[in-house]
Amino acid sequence: MSELLKNIDARTRLAGTNKLEILLFSLGKDERTGRTETFGINVFKVREVMKTPPITAAPDMPKAVKGMVSLRGVLVPVVDLSEFIGMQTETPREIMIVTEYNGHTQGFLVESVDTILRLDWSKMRVPPEMLTAHMGGLVTAVTELQDGRLVMLLDVERVLSETAKYEDETVYSQIKPLGKEGLTIVYADDSSVARNQIERTLTALGIRGIAAMNGLQAWQELQKLADYAEATGRETKDVVQLVLTDVEMPEMDGYILTKNIKADARFAGIPVVMHSSLSSSSNEQLGRSVGVDEYVPKFEAQRLAETLSRRLLNDQPVSQAA
């Protein structure tokens, strides 16, 4: 199964092309619906795929965490994804997808893996409200394959957030307001967990945030702000001072969003900060190659606050935002 994940270097060249590669997998037949759904996870977040090794149960583990496995001397928590999303299935989960993102490694138990599929982010859609409600908000994007199957991209960051409990809630109380009026940023992320963390950080800093669920929505918001600035005789940087973007998002990813911003003279002087769970140095370099001004890992609220503070306080005084 490791053959699936070869040639990662070639995959890094997808940056800036609005394409992604996802590993397709199944969690088995859902007894409630009689269906076997197809799910996906970005290949960049997958370290390896293997047969499920012996799992050692541990006390006081969060829901759906079946225990720990030892991988090359490192203890890794194992999450049963079917149990996590509330599926009722008797299908054995004999395959484990080992993931690595947000600086954490964890195993996901699945029924089977299918193949790696290369897609255009523009083909990935924001899930309809009915599906979002049915899946408890755990699906960030959907697409239909040529064979008619619907592929659901899981919000693996939310899985980590709800099973690892790695964020210290007191960190927000330690963030101090900037004390500067009229600051606005546009931020884009398809994960509800990430958007919530960003909004709490901005609130603590005293910054107005305009949220978008993907790069396309963020680009549309930025167009509106640029039009507003022009109509009121101001520069765009007077109404929006920074853009914070995720990398992986349906319809338009963070790389294309950054390219669009950097290619449009109206947004001159507005920094773009990439906020991603893909925390390796290679992904940081990819972001910088398309014009990203700075890179900050996800789910480090204090570091995010420090980065935003430094960038925003270096700006000239601004007028009241739209």
Backbone hydrogen bonds in HBPLUS format (Angstrom, degrees):
<---DONOR---> <-ACCEPTOR-->    atom                        ^
c    i                          cat <-CA-CA->   ^        H-A-AA   ^      H-
h    n   atom  resd res      DA  || num        DHA   H-A  angle D-A-AA Bond
n    s   type  num  typ     dist DA aas  dist angle  dist       angle   num
A0004-LEU N   A0001-MET O   3.05 MM   3  5.74 155.5  2.11 117.6 123.0     1
A0005-LEU N   A0002-SER O   2.99 MM   3  5.54 147.3  2.10 113.4 121.7     2
A0006-LYS N   A0003-GLU O   3.42 MM   3  5.53 169.0  2.43 112.5 111.1     3
A0010-ALA N   A0007-ASN O   3.15 MM   3  5.41 124.9  2.47 100.7 113.2     4
A0011-ARG N   A0008-ILE O   2.90 MM   3  4.98 121.1  2.25  96.7 112.7     5
A0012-THR N   A0008-ILE O   3.13 MM   4  6.54 137.3  2.32 148.5 159.9     6
A0012-THR N   A0009-ASP O   3.21 MM   3  5.31 131.9  2.45  95.9 108.1     7
A0013-ARG N   A0010-ALA O   3.22 MM   3  5.66 152.0  2.31 105.9 113.8     8
A0014-LEU N   A0011-ARG O   2.94 MM   3  5.59 164.0  1.97 121.5 124.5     9
A0015-ALA N   A0012-THR O   3.28 MM   3  6.01 171.1  2.29 117.6 120.2    10
A0017-THR N   A0014-LEU O   2.98 MM   3  5.51 152.5  2.06 144.3 142.7    11
A0121-TRP N   A0018-ASN O   2.66 MM 103  5.45 164.2  1.69 149.4 155.0    12
A0020-LEU N   A0119-LEU O   2.92 MM  99  5.52 157.7  1.97 150.9 155.7    13
A0119-LEU N   A0020-LEU O   2.87 MM  99  5.52 166.1  1.89 162.3 167.0    14
A0043-VAL N   A0021-GLU O   2.89 MM  22  5.77 175.3  1.89 153.0 152.2    15
A0022-ILE N   A0117-LEU O   2.96 MM  95  5.43 157.7  2.01 150.7 152.2    16
A0117-LEU N   A0022-ILE O   2.89 MM  95  5.43 164.0  1.92 155.8 157.8    17
A0023-LEU N   A0041-ILE O   2.83 MM  18  5.39 162.1  1.86 158.9 156.0    18
A0041-ILE N   A0023-LEU O   3.18 MM  18  5.39 139.8  2.35 130.3 141.8    19
A0024-LEU N   A0115-THR O   2.91 MM  91  5.57 175.8  1.91 170.4 169.6    20
A0114-ASP N   A0024-LEU O   2.80 MM  90  5.24 172.7  1.81 142.3 141.7    21
A0025-PHE N   A0039-PHE O   2.95 MM  14  5.36 156.5  2.01 139.1 143.2    22
A0039-PHE N   A0025-PHE O   2.88 MM  14  5.36 177.9  1.88 168.8 168.1    23
A0026-SER N   A0112-SER O   2.88 MM  86  5.34 160.5  1.92 148.8 152.4    24
A0111-GLU N   A0026-SER O   2.84 MM  85  5.57 142.6  1.98 141.7 150.8    25
A0112-SER N   A0026-SER O   3.31 MM  86  5.34 155.2  2.37 137.4 136.6    26
A0030-ASP N   A0035-ARG O   2.83 MM   5  5.57 172.0  1.83 159.5 157.1    27
A0033-THR N   A0030-ASP O   3.17 MM   3  5.65 131.2  2.42 109.6 120.2    28
A0034-GLY N   A0030-ASP O   2.67 MM   4  5.45 149.5  1.76 164.0 174.8    29
A0031-GLU N   A0088-GLN O   2.60 MM  57  5.35 167.3  1.62 170.5 169.4    30
A0152-MET N   A0038-THR O   3.07 MM 114  6.50 157.1  2.13 142.3 148.1    31
A0040-GLY N   A0152-MET O   2.88 MM 112  5.92 137.6  2.06 146.0 140.8    32
A0154-LEU N   A0040-GLY O   3.43 MM 114  6.54 155.5  2.50 165.4 163.3    33
A0045-LYS N   A0042-ASN O   2.94 MM   3  5.65 158.2  1.98 120.1 126.7    34
A0046-VAL N   A0043-VAL O   2.95 MM   3  5.13 164.3  1.98 112.6 117.7    35
A0100-GLU N   A0045-LYS O   2.88 MM  55  5.35 154.4  1.94 137.5 145.2    36
A0047-ARG N   A0098-VAL O   2.70 MM  51  5.50 162.6  1.73 153.7 159.2    37
A0048-GLU N   A0098-VAL O   3.38 MM  50  5.24 157.7  2.43 132.5 136.4    38
A0098-VAL N   A0048-GLU O   2.83 MM  50  5.24 163.2  1.86 161.3 165.0    39
A0050-MET N   A0096-MET O   3.01 MM  46  5.43 164.3  2.04 152.6 157.7    40
A0096-MET N   A0050-MET O   2.77 MM  46  5.43 171.5  1.77 170.6 171.1    41
A0052-THR N   A0094-GLU O   2.84 MM  42  5.21 168.5  1.86 128.1 130.1    42
A0056-THR N   A0068-MET O   2.82 MM  12  5.20 172.1  1.83 160.7 158.0    43
A0068-MET N   A0056-THR O   2.85 MM  12  5.20 158.5  1.89 138.7 143.0    44
A0065-VAL N   A0062-PRO O   3.14 MM   3  5.67 161.4  2.17 132.3 135.7    45
A0080-ASP N   A0064-ALA O   2.86 MM  16  5.36 168.7  1.87 160.5 161.4    46
A0066-LYS N   A0078-VAL O   2.83 MM  12  5.73 140.5  1.99 153.8 165.8    47
A0078-VAL N   A0067-GLY O   2.94 MM  11  5.67 152.8  2.02 158.5 155.9    48
A0069-VAL N   A0076-VAL O   2.93 MM   7  5.32 153.3  2.00 142.8 150.6    49
A0076-VAL N   A0069-VAL O   2.77 MM   7  5.32 163.5  1.79 159.2 165.1    50
A0071-LEU N   A0074-VAL O   2.82 MM   3  5.14 168.7  1.83 149.5 148.2    51
A0074-VAL N   A0071-LEU O   3.01 MM   3  5.14 160.4  2.05 108.5 114.9    52
A0107-GLY N   A0077-PRO O   2.85 MM  30  6.19 170.2  1.86 159.5 162.8    53
A0079-VAL N   A0107-GLY O   2.76 MM  28  6.07 169.0  1.77 164.4 163.1    54
A0109-LEU N   A0079-VAL O   2.86 MM  30  6.13 166.6  1.88 154.8 158.4    55
A0084-PHE N   A0080-ASP O   2.98 MM   4  6.22 152.8  2.06 149.5 158.3    56
A0085-ILE N   A0081-LEU O   3.01 MM   4  6.25 156.7  2.07 153.9 157.0    57
A0087-MET N   A0082-SER O   2.82 MM   5  5.07 150.6  1.91 163.3 158.9    58
A0086-GLY N   A0083-GLU O   3.20 MM   3  5.02 152.0  2.28  96.2 104.5    59
A0095-ILE N   A0110-VAL O   3.34 MM  15  5.40 159.1  2.38 165.9 159.8    60
A0110-VAL N   A0095-ILE O   2.89 MM  15  5.40 168.6  1.90 156.2 158.2    61
A0097-ILE N   A0108-PHE O   2.89 MM  11  5.07 162.9  1.92 146.5 147.6    62
A0108-PHE N   A0097-ILE O   2.83 MM  11  5.07 156.3  1.88 138.8 146.7    63
A0099-THR N   A0106-GLN O   2.81 MM   7  5.46 171.2  1.82 173.2 170.2    64
A0106-GLN N   A0099-THR O   3.10 MM   7  5.46 153.7  2.17 139.1 146.5    65
A0101-TYR N   A0104-HIS O   3.07 MM   3  5.53 149.9  2.16 155.0 159.3    66
A0104-HIS N   A0101-TYR O   2.91 MM   3  5.53 167.4  1.92 122.7 126.9    67
A0102-ASN N   A0277-SER O   2.89 MM 175  4.46 172.9  1.89 131.4 133.2    68
A0123-LYS N   A0120-ASP O   2.81 MM   3  5.47 158.1  1.86 120.6 127.7    69
A0124-MET N   A0121-TRP O   2.96 MM   3  5.11 150.4  2.05 104.1 113.6    70
A0251-GLU N   A0121-TRP O   2.67 MM 130  4.98 142.1  1.81 144.4 131.6    71
A0251-GLU N   A0124-MET O   3.06 MM 127  5.58 115.6  2.50 134.0 146.9    72
A0125-ARG N   A0142-VAL O   2.78 MM  17  5.25 173.9  1.78 157.8 158.0    73
A0142-VAL N   A0125-ARG O   2.89 MM  17  5.25 147.7  1.99 139.9 150.6    74
A0131-LEU N   A0128-PRO O   3.08 MM   3  5.50 118.6  2.48 107.9 121.4    75
A0132-THR N   A0128-PRO O   2.98 MM   4  6.26 163.5  2.00 156.7 162.2    76
A0133-ALA N   A0129-GLU O   2.88 MM   4  6.07 159.3  1.93 151.4 155.8    77
A0134-HIS N   A0130-MET O   3.01 MM   4  6.19 157.1  2.06 142.8 149.5    78
A0135-MET N   A0131-LEU O   2.92 MM   4  6.05 153.7  1.99 153.1 159.0    79
A0137-GLY N   A0132-THR O   2.73 MM   5  4.71 154.3  1.79 151.2 151.2    80
A0136-GLY N   A0133-ALA O   3.26 MM   3  5.07 162.9  2.29 100.3 104.2    81
A0138-LEU N   A0135-MET O   3.18 MM   3  5.60 156.3  2.23 111.4 118.3    82
A0155-ASP N   A0138-LEU O   2.67 MM  17  5.16 155.2  1.73 150.8 151.4    83
A0140-THR N   A0153-LEU O   2.87 MM  13  5.78 156.8  1.92 166.1 173.3    84
A0153-LEU N   A0141-ALA O   2.85 MM  12  5.19 176.0  1.85 157.0 158.1    85
A0143-THR N   A0151-VAL O   3.07 MM   8  5.37 145.2  2.20 143.5 152.6    86
A0151-VAL N   A0143-THR O   2.79 MM   8  5.37 173.6  1.79 171.0 172.1    87
A0145-LEU N   A0149-ARG O   2.78 MM   4  5.29 166.9  1.80 161.8 164.8    88
A0148-GLY N   A0145-LEU O   2.96 MM   3  5.31 159.3  2.00 114.7 118.0    89
A0156-VAL N   A0154-LEU O   2.98 MM   2  5.54 122.8  2.32 107.7  91.3    90
A0158-ARG N   A0155-ASP O   3.05 MM   3  5.49 131.1  2.30 105.9 117.6    91
A0159-VAL N   A0155-ASP O   3.31 MM   4  6.77 150.5  2.40 141.9 150.2    92
A0160-LEU N   A0156-VAL O   3.00 MM   4  6.30 160.2  2.04 147.3 151.3    93
A0161-SER N   A0157-GLU O   2.90 MM   4  6.11 158.3  1.95 143.4 149.9    94
A0162-GLU N   A0158-ARG O   2.94 MM   4  6.10 156.5  2.00 152.3 156.7    95
A0163-THR N   A0159-VAL O   3.05 MM   4  6.10 126.9  2.34 142.5 155.4    96
A0163-THR N   A0160-LEU O   3.33 MM   3  5.27 142.1  2.49  96.2 106.6    97
A0164-ALA N   A0160-LEU O   2.82 MM   4  5.46 162.9  1.85 148.3 153.4    98
A0171-VAL N   A0168-ASP O   3.08 MM   3  5.83 167.8  2.10 122.4 126.4    99
A0173-SER N   A0170-THR O   3.15 MM   3  5.48 127.5  2.44 104.9 117.4   100
A0174-GLN N   A0171-VAL O   3.12 MM   3  5.24 144.6  2.25  99.4 110.0   101
A0175-ILE N   A0172-TYR O   3.20 MM   3  5.34 161.1  2.24 104.4 110.2   102
A0178-LEU N   A0205-LEU O   2.93 MM  27  5.48 165.1  1.95 141.4 137.2   103
A0208-ARG N   A0183-LEU O   3.05 MM  25  6.15 160.8  2.08 157.7 154.2   104
A0241-GLN N   A0184-THR O   2.86 MM  57  5.82 164.3  1.89 162.8 165.9   105
A0185-ILE N   A0208-ARG O   2.97 MM  23  6.47 153.3  2.04 159.4 167.4   106
A0210-ILE N   A0185-ILE O   2.90 MM  25  6.29 152.9  1.97 156.2 163.3   107
A0186-VAL N   A0242-LEU O   3.13 MM  56  6.64 152.2  2.21 156.5 160.8   108
A0244-LEU N   A0186-VAL O   2.88 MM  58  6.28 162.1  1.91 155.2 161.3   109
A0187-TYR N   A0210-ILE O   2.96 MM  23  6.21 163.4  1.99 152.4 156.2   110
A0212-ALA N   A0187-TYR O   2.85 MM  25  6.10 127.4  2.13 156.2 166.0   111
A0188-ALA N   A0244-LEU O   2.88 MM  56  6.41 148.5  1.98 153.6 164.0   112
A0246-ASP N   A0188-ALA O   2.96 MM  58  6.06 141.5  2.11 149.3 161.3   113
A0189-ASP N   A0212-ALA O   3.04 MM  23  6.49 157.3  2.09 156.1 156.2   114
A0195-ARG N   A0191-SER O   2.97 MM   4  6.27 163.8  2.00 153.8 158.4   115
A0196-ASN N   A0192-SER O   3.01 MM   4  6.09 153.3  2.08 141.2 148.1   116
A0197-GLN N   A0193-VAL O   3.05 MM   4  6.35 155.3  2.11 146.5 152.9   117
A0198-ILE N   A0194-ALA O   2.91 MM   4  6.17 161.9  1.95 154.6 159.6   118
A0199-GLU N   A0195-ARG O   2.91 MM   4  6.07 165.8  1.93 149.5 153.5   119
A0200-ARG N   A0196-ASN O   2.97 MM   4  6.17 157.4  2.02 147.0 152.9   120
A0201-THR N   A0197-GLN O   3.01 MM   4  6.20 151.8  2.09 144.6 152.4   121
A0202-LEU N   A0198-ILE O   2.87 MM   4  6.17 160.3  1.91 155.8 161.2   122
A0203-THR N   A0199-GLU O   2.88 MM   4  6.05 156.7  1.94 146.8 153.4   123
A0204-ALA N   A0200-ARG O   3.06 MM   4  6.21 157.5  2.11 141.2 146.9   124
A0205-LEU N   A0201-THR O   3.02 MM   4  6.28 143.2  2.16 141.5 151.9   125
A0206-GLY N   A0202-LEU O   2.86 MM   4  5.99 122.8  2.20 140.4 155.9   126
A0207-ILE N   A0202-LEU O   2.91 MM   5  5.03 173.6  1.92 145.3 146.4   127
A0206-GLY N   A0203-THR O   3.15 MM   3  5.02 138.9  2.32  93.6 105.4   128
A0218-ALA N   A0214-ASN O   3.09 MM   4  6.35 159.9  2.13 149.8 156.0   129
A0215-GLY N   A0252-MET O   3.04 MM  37  4.66 134.1  2.26 161.0 150.7   130
A0219-TRP N   A0215-GLY O   2.84 MM   4  6.04 157.5  1.89 149.0 154.9   131
A0220-GLN N   A0216-LEU O   2.95 MM   4  6.22 154.4  2.02 149.2 156.0   132
A0221-GLU N   A0217-GLN O   2.95 MM   4  6.23 154.5  2.02 148.0 154.9   133
A0222-LEU N   A0218-ALA O   2.89 MM   4  6.16 156.0  1.94 150.3 157.2   134
A0223-GLN N   A0219-TRP O   2.96 MM   4  6.20 148.4  2.07 143.6 151.9   135
A0224-LYS N   A0220-GLN O   3.12 MM   4  6.42 153.6  2.19 144.0 150.3   136
A0225-LEU N   A0221-GLU O   3.00 MM   4  6.33 156.1  2.06 149.2 155.7   137
A0226-ALA N   A0222-LEU O   2.89 MM   4  6.10 153.7  1.96 147.2 154.4   138
A0227-ASP N   A0223-GLN O   2.93 MM   4  6.17 156.3  1.99 147.6 153.9   139
A0228-TYR N   A0224-LYS O   2.89 MM   4  6.12 156.1  1.95 146.8 153.7   140
A0229-ALA N   A0225-LEU O   2.90 MM   4  6.11 157.8  1.95 145.7 151.6   141
A0230-GLU N   A0226-ALA O   3.00 MM   4  6.24 160.0  2.04 146.9 152.0   142
A0231-ALA N   A0227-ASP O   2.91 MM   4  6.13 158.3  1.96 148.9 155.0   143
A0232-THR N   A0228-TYR O   3.04 MM   4  6.24 136.8  2.23 144.4 155.1   144
A0232-THR N   A0229-ALA O   3.24 MM   3  5.25 132.0  2.49  94.1 106.5   145
A0234-ARG N   A0229-ALA O   2.77 MM   5  4.85 169.3  1.78 151.6 148.6   146
A0233-GLY N   A0230-GLU O   3.21 MM   3  5.12 164.6  2.24 103.0 106.7   147
A0238-ASP N   A0235-GLU O   2.95 MM   3  5.47 159.8  1.99 114.3 120.9   148
A0239-VAL N   A0236-THR O   2.95 MM   3  5.52 159.6  1.99 117.2 123.5   149
A0240-VAL N   A0236-THR O   3.07 MM   4  6.32 143.3  2.21 154.3 165.5   150
A0243-VAL N   A0271-PRO O   3.03 MM  28  6.39 158.6  2.07 160.1 165.9   151
A0273-VAL N   A0243-VAL O   2.81 MM  30  6.19 165.6  1.83 167.5 171.4   152
A0245-THR N   A0273-VAL O   2.94 MM  28  6.38 159.2  1.98 157.6 164.2   153
A0275-HIS N   A0245-THR O   2.70 MM  30  5.57 167.1  1.71 142.3 146.7   154
A0254-GLY N   A0247-VAL O   2.81 MM   7  4.27 171.0  1.82 130.4 133.6   155
A0252-MET N   A0250-PRO O   2.85 MM   2  5.60 144.2  1.98  99.0  90.9   156
A0257-LEU N   A0253-ASP O   3.11 MM   4  6.35 162.4  2.14 151.2 156.8   157
A0258-THR N   A0254-GLY O   2.98 MM   4  6.04 159.1  2.02 139.4 144.9   158
A0259-LYS N   A0255-TYR O   2.92 MM   4  6.23 161.2  1.96 149.3 154.7   159
A0260-ASN N   A0256-ILE O   2.88 MM   4  6.10 160.9  1.91 153.0 157.6   160
A0261-ILE N   A0257-LEU O   3.02 MM   4  6.29 160.0  2.06 151.0 156.2   161
A0262-LYS N   A0258-THR O   2.91 MM   4  6.11 169.2  1.92 159.7 162.3   162
A0263-ALA N   A0259-LYS O   2.96 MM   4  6.03 133.8  2.18 142.4 154.1   163
A0264-ASP N   A0261-ILE O   3.25 MM   3  5.40 157.5  2.30 104.6 111.3   164
A0267-PHE N   A0264-ASP O   3.01 MM   3  5.91 163.6  2.04 127.4 131.4   165
A0268-ALA N   A0265-ALA O   3.18 MM   3  5.27 161.6  2.21 114.1 113.4   166
A0270-ILE N   A0267-PHE O   3.15 MM   3  5.69 153.1  2.22 141.0 138.9   167
A0293-ASP N   A0272-VAL O   2.87 MM  21  5.41 145.4  1.99 146.8 158.1   168
A0274-MET N   A0294-GLU O   2.86 MM  20  6.29 160.9  1.89 160.6 158.1   169
A0296-VAL N   A0274-MET O   2.85 MM  22  6.25 163.5  1.88 170.5 173.5   170
A0298-LYS N   A0276-SER O   3.04 MM  22  5.22 141.7  2.19 123.0 122.5   171
A0279-SER N   A0277-SER O   3.08 MM   2  5.48 119.4  2.46 107.9  91.5   172
A0284-GLU N   A0280-SER O   3.18 MM   4  6.55 151.2  2.27 145.8 154.2   173
A0285-GLN N   A0281-SER O   2.94 MM   4  6.19 155.5  2.00 147.5 153.8   174
A0286-LEU N   A0282-SER O   2.99 MM   4  6.26 147.5  2.10 140.7 149.6   175
A0287-GLY N   A0283-ASN O   3.05 MM   4  6.31 154.8  2.12 144.2 149.9   176
A0288-ARG N   A0284-GLU O   3.07 MM   4  6.39 160.0  2.11 149.9 154.9   177
A0289-SER N   A0285-GLN O   2.95 MM   4  6.13 140.2  2.11 141.7 152.8   178
A0290-VAL N   A0287-GLY O   3.20 MM   3  5.63 149.3  2.30 106.8 114.9   179
A0292-VAL N   A0287-GLY O   3.10 MM   5  5.39 157.9  2.15 142.4 136.5   180
A0291-GLY N   A0288-ARG O   3.08 MM   3  5.06 162.1  2.11 103.6 108.6   181
A0303-ARG N   A0300-GLU O   3.01 MM   3  5.39 113.8  2.47 106.3 121.8   182
A0304-LEU N   A0300-GLU O   2.85 MM   4  6.13 156.3  1.91 156.8 164.8   183
A0305-ALA N   A0301-ALA O   2.83 MM   4  6.03 161.3  1.86 149.4 154.5   184
A0306-GLU N   A0302-GLN O   2.94 MM   4  6.17 157.1  1.99 146.9 153.0   185
A0307-THR N   A0303-ARG O   2.96 MM   4  6.13 157.3  2.01 145.8 151.7   186
A0308-LEU N   A0304-LEU O   2.93 MM   4  6.16 169.7  1.94 158.0 160.2   187
A0309-SER N   A0305-ALA O   2.88 MM   4  5.96 160.7  1.92 147.7 153.9   188
A0310-ARG N   A0306-GLU O   3.00 MM   4  6.12 164.9  2.03 146.4 150.3   189
A0311-ARG N   A0307-THR O   3.06 MM   4  6.23 165.8  2.08 151.0 154.9   190
A0312-LEU N   A0308-LEU O   2.86 MM   4  5.91 166.3  1.88 154.8 158.9   191
A0313-LEU N   A0309-SER O   2.91 MM   4  5.81 160.6  1.95 149.7 154.9   192
A0315-ASP N   A0312-LEU O   3.19 MM   3  5.42 155.3  2.25 103.1 110.6   193
